[in-house]
Amino acid sequence: MAYSSIEELLNNVSAFEEKLTEFYSSLRDRTENNGVKLLTYYLSRNRKHLQQAMNDFNKDDLDKAESLFNIVKDNNGIFGLSLELPLETAIYGIQKAGDLGIKVILDPGGISKDTDYSELLKQDIFLIKPNEHEAKLLTGVEVTDFETAKKSAQCFFDSGIRNVLITHGKNGAYLAAQKKETHIPIPDIPKSDQADETGCGDQVTAVLCAEIALGTDILEASKIAVLAGTLQFNKVGIQPISRDEINWHG
């Protein structure tokens, strides 16, 4: 089945998950085995419980983490976040980090096409790292190449965001920083028979945060992050990328 947009795909995935939950429930009703009952209950509820926990994550939870914020500040760390939490909480977290002088890196994974993010984008964000689909939802610009990526990045700059790294699958990534735009191609590494996109974007964000916290130049940090995402692509499932792997291929 072909999908005309990422939103249509996600909607179909959501519908499938609901049907799968109903299937687990029907299996539970048809068995007398307590082990099977327990397993199907866990499978059907786990996703909902996780989503509920994220939905309930609020300002009070961030205030309870005051000591963690101070540790990050004292160690020149990074406040990294995605949008798989309430928008109000995300904005509050960014403001809290800003008050302490902590750099914020935003991965907008989890955004919804029906939500207004204009207030979020006005916050003090050191760097935003959308993929091409998220960039289109946030700026209205369809990113297909380096030139359109520059136009999308300008929209983020107009909101006050200082640096932009747009990832674009097999095309690599586009960095707009310090009044300079750079196309970062996918690094030339040995291909694996086991390619999996799962976790690639998260891997890019994690390494980007780590490198910038270490003081690495933003261009070099972005190149290393794209390398890490490429290494992740050549693994099955989400597996840690080690410093040794990065150094070996870097």
C-alpha positions as CSV (number, residue, x, y, z in Angstrom):
1,M,0.0,0.0,0.0
2,A,1.4,3.4,-1.0
3,Y,1.0,6.4,1.3
4,S,0.9,10.0,0.1
5,S,2.3,11.5,3.3
6,I,4.1,10.6,6.5
7,E,0.9,11.7,8.4
8,E,-1.2,9.1,6.5
9,L,1.4,6.4,7.3
10,L,1.4,7.3,11.0
11,N,-2.4,7.3,11.1
12,N,-2.4,3.8,9.6
13,V,0.2,2.6,12.1
14,S,-1.9,3.9,14.9
15,A,-5.0,2.1,13.6
16,F,-3.0,-1.1,13.3
17,E,-1.8,-0.8,16.9
18,E,-5.4,-0.4,18.0
19,K,-6.4,-3.6,16.1
20,L,-3.4,-5.4,17.6
21,T,-4.6,-4.4,21.1
22,E,-8.0,-5.8,20.3
23,F,-6.4,-9.0,19.0
24,Y,-4.4,-9.5,22.2
25,S,-7.6,-9.0,24.2
26,S,-9.4,-11.7,22.2
27,L,-6.5,-14.1,22.7
28,R,-6.7,-13.5,26.5
29,D,-10.5,-14.2,26.5
30,R,-9.9,-17.6,24.7
31,T,-7.2,-19.0,26.9
32,E,-7.1,-20.5,30.3
33,N,-3.4,-20.3,30.6
34,N,-2.5,-17.7,33.1
35,G,0.9,-17.1,31.5
36,V,-0.6,-16.3,28.2
37,K,-3.2,-14.1,29.8
38,L,-0.4,-12.2,31.6
39,L,1.7,-11.8,28.4
40,T,-1.2,-10.6,26.3
41,Y,-2.2,-8.1,29.0
42,Y,1.3,-6.7,29.1
43,L,1.6,-6.4,25.3
44,S,-1.8,-4.7,25.0
45,R,-1.2,-2.2,27.9
46,N,2.5,-1.5,27.6
47,R,2.2,1.1,24.8
48,K,-0.7,2.8,26.4
49,H,1.0,3.0,29.8
50,L,4.1,4.5,28.2
51,Q,2.1,7.1,26.3
52,Q,0.1,8.0,29.4
53,A,3.3,8.5,31.4
54,M,4.6,10.9,28.7
55,N,1.3,12.7,28.6
56,D,1.4,13.2,32.4
57,F,4.9,14.5,32.4
58,N,4.6,18.1,33.7
59,K,6.3,21.1,35.1
60,D,6.3,19.7,38.7
61,D,8.3,16.7,37.4
62,L,10.9,19.1,36.0
63,D,11.0,21.1,39.2
64,K,11.7,17.9,41.1
65,A,14.7,17.4,38.9
66,E,16.3,20.7,40.0
67,S,19.4,19.0,41.3
68,L,19.9,17.4,37.9
69,F,19.6,20.7,36.1
70,N,22.3,22.1,38.4
71,I,24.6,19.2,37.7
72,V,24.2,19.7,34.0
73,K,25.0,23.4,34.5
74,D,28.1,22.8,36.5
75,N,29.4,20.3,33.9
76,N,28.6,22.4,30.8
77,G,26.1,19.8,29.8
78,I,23.2,19.9,27.3
79,F,19.4,19.8,27.8
80,G,18.2,17.6,25.1
81,L,14.6,16.8,24.4
82,S,12.1,15.6,21.9
83,L,8.4,16.4,21.6
84,E,7.0,13.1,22.8
85,L,5.8,15.0,25.9
86,P,3.3,17.8,26.5
87,L,4.1,21.0,24.6
88,E,3.7,23.1,27.8
89,T,6.2,20.9,29.6
90,A,8.7,21.1,26.7
91,I,8.5,24.9,26.7
92,Y,8.9,25.1,30.5
93,G,11.9,22.7,30.4
94,I,13.6,24.9,27.7
95,Q,13.0,28.0,29.8
96,K,14.3,26.4,32.9
97,A,17.5,25.3,31.1
98,G,17.9,28.8,29.6
99,D,17.7,30.4,33.0
100,L,20.7,28.3,34.0
101,G,22.6,29.0,30.9
102,I,22.3,25.5,29.6
103,K,22.4,24.9,25.9
104,V,19.2,23.3,24.5
105,I,19.1,20.8,21.6
106,L,15.6,20.0,20.4
107,D,14.8,16.9,18.4
108,P,11.2,17.5,17.3
109,G,10.4,13.8,17.0
110,G,6.8,13.3,18.1
111,I,5.3,16.4,16.6
112,S,1.7,16.6,15.4
113,K,0.4,18.3,12.3
114,D,-2.5,19.7,14.3
115,T,-0.4,21.5,16.9
116,D,0.8,25.1,16.8
117,Y,4.5,25.1,17.7
118,S,5.2,28.8,17.1
119,E,5.6,29.6,20.8
120,L,8.1,26.7,21.2
121,L,10.2,27.8,18.3
122,K,10.5,31.3,19.9
123,Q,12.4,29.8,22.9
124,D,16.1,30.0,23.4
125,I,17.1,26.9,21.4
126,F,20.8,26.4,20.6
127,L,20.1,23.8,17.9
128,I,17.1,22.0,16.4
129,K,17.5,18.7,14.6
130,P,14.4,17.8,12.5
131,N,14.3,15.3,9.7
132,E,12.9,16.4,6.4
133,H,9.3,15.5,7.4
134,E,9.5,17.3,10.7
135,A,11.1,20.3,9.0
136,K,8.1,20.6,6.6
137,L,5.6,20.4,9.4
138,L,7.4,23.1,11.4
139,T,8.3,25.5,8.5
140,G,6.0,24.6,5.6
141,V,9.0,24.1,3.4
142,E,9.4,20.7,1.7
143,V,13.0,19.7,2.0
144,T,14.2,17.8,-1.0
145,D,17.8,19.0,-1.4
146,F,20.4,21.4,-0.1
147,E,18.7,24.6,-1.4
148,T,15.3,23.8,0.1
149,A,17.0,22.9,3.3
150,K,18.5,26.4,3.4
151,K,15.0,27.9,3.0
152,S,13.7,25.7,5.8
153,A,16.6,26.6,8.1
154,Q,15.9,30.3,7.5
155,C,12.4,29.9,8.8
156,F,13.9,28.5,12.0
157,F,16.4,31.4,12.2
158,D,13.5,33.8,11.8
159,S,12.0,32.3,15.0
160,G,15.3,32.9,16.9
161,I,16.8,29.4,16.8
162,R,20.6,29.7,16.4
163,N,21.6,26.5,14.6
164,V,19.8,23.9,12.4
165,L,20.7,20.4,11.4
166,I,18.2,18.8,9.1
167,T,18.7,15.0,8.5
168,H,17.6,13.6,5.2
169,G,18.0,9.8,5.1
170,K,20.4,8.5,2.5
171,N,21.1,12.1,1.4
172,G,22.9,12.8,4.7
173,A,22.2,16.1,6.5
174,Y,22.2,19.8,6.1
175,L,23.8,22.1,8.7
176,A,23.0,25.8,8.9
177,A,25.2,27.4,11.6
178,Q,27.2,30.5,12.2
179,K,26.0,32.1,8.9
180,K,27.3,29.1,7.0
181,E,25.5,26.2,5.3
182,T,27.1,22.8,4.8
183,H,25.8,19.6,3.2
184,I,27.1,16.6,5.2
185,P,26.9,13.5,3.0
186,I,26.5,10.0,4.3
187,P,30.0,8.7,5.2
188,D,31.5,5.9,3.1
189,I,31.5,2.9,5.4
190,P,31.1,-0.8,4.7
191,K,27.4,-1.7,4.1
192,S,25.7,-4.3,6.2
193,D,23.1,-6.8,5.0
194,Q,21.1,-5.9,8.1
195,A,19.9,-2.3,7.5
196,D,17.4,-0.9,9.9
197,E,16.2,2.7,10.3
198,T,15.1,2.2,13.9
199,G,16.8,4.6,16.2
200,C,19.0,6.4,13.6
201,G,17.6,9.8,14.4
202,D,17.9,9.3,18.1
203,Q,21.5,8.1,17.6
204,V,22.3,11.3,15.7
205,T,20.8,13.5,18.5
206,A,22.5,11.6,21.3
207,V,25.9,11.9,19.7
208,L,25.3,15.5,18.7
209,C,24.5,16.4,22.4
210,A,27.5,14.5,23.7
211,E,30.0,16.0,21.2
212,I,28.8,19.6,21.8
213,A,28.9,19.0,25.5
214,L,32.5,18.0,25.1
215,G,33.2,21.3,23.3
216,T,33.5,19.9,19.7
217,D,33.0,22.4,16.9
218,I,29.4,22.3,15.7
219,L,30.4,21.2,12.2
220,E,32.6,18.4,13.4
221,A,30.0,17.4,16.0
222,S,27.4,17.2,13.2
223,K,29.6,15.0,11.0
224,I,30.3,12.7,13.9
225,A,26.6,12.5,14.7
226,V,25.7,11.7,11.0
227,L,28.4,9.0,11.1
228,A,26.8,7.5,14.3
229,G,23.4,7.5,12.6
230,T,24.8,5.7,9.6
231,L,26.5,3.1,11.8
232,Q,23.1,2.6,13.6
233,F,21.4,2.1,10.2
234,N,23.7,-0.9,9.6
235,K,22.6,-2.6,12.8
236,V,19.4,-4.5,13.6
237,G,17.3,-2.7,16.2
238,I,18.6,-0.1,18.6
239,Q,22.2,-0.9,19.6
240,P,24.7,1.4,21.3
241,I,27.3,3.0,19.1
242,S,30.7,3.0,20.9
243,R,33.4,5.6,20.8
244,D,35.7,3.0,19.4
245,E,33.4,2.5,16.4
246,I,33.2,6.2,15.7
247,N,37.0,6.5,16.0
248,W,37.5,3.5,13.7
249,H,35.3,4.9,10.9
250,G,35.9,8.6,11.5
